[in-house]
Amino acid sequence: MYEKWIKTLKRVELFKDFEIDELNKMLMCICPKITSYKKKEYVTIAENRFTGIGIVLEGEVIVTKENAAGNRVIMAKLKEGDIFGEMMAFSGYNKWAATVVASTDCTVIFLPPEKIVGNCSNVCRGHKLLIQNMLSLISKKALGLNRKVEYLVIKSIRRKISVYLLEQYNKTGRLTFIVPLKRNELAEFLNVSRPSLSREIIKMKEEGIIDFYRSTFKIIDIEGLKASL
């Protein structure tokens, strides 16, 4: 049942340092559920019952929340091998904290939380390793959420854009890169309107700070970009 996805799961950070046989044994023990979704279909809905830690096996999903004004804010865009819901596993809260929507046709595997954090009846050695990996993931997610809060408190649209582009530059090590978000998704991620975002990046292009074509951006004047911070 799980053989088709073993190579994908082996690359997931949650299963870091697992041998193939050990991973197979773990999957047979925790009995995760695999579900396929069509583009724009809801994978989870905030406040619905928490069903388990999700891992994207193929395709892409978007994690969203609504702000106080009822507007959608994109928290993350996840691709093959990415995880969502891990913050909930140790929280004791049994409802989804965010909504997850399929941005393409996708397949997701859900790991039941009680099988991860509870006692294993089969005494699998991998359970200890699984929990260690889970704690590492949660720590990294907490740091990522802290970064998201920083975006939300930045008032200037130009500064939001500059921080985001510099982060992409630091990740790729290149002055020219493709951002993972479409223009409307980027606007939601930065919590600004799409027209305002478009106007500002056009201004930055006219000023010779950046150039762009669709999702490809080029930093022309990195010092000018840093000056916006």
Secondary structure, DSSP 4 states (H G I P E B T S, - for coil): --GGGHHHHHTSGGGTT--HHHHHHHHHHH--EEEEE-TT-EEE-TTSBP--EEEEEES-EEEEEE-TTS-EEEEEEE-TT-EESHHHHTT---B-SSEEEESSSEEEEEE-HHHHHS--TT--THHHHHHHHHHHHHHHHHHHHHHHHHHHH---HHHHHHHHHHHHHHHH--SEEE-SS-HHHHHHHHTS-HHHHHHHHHHHHHTTSEEEETTEEEES-HHHHHTT-
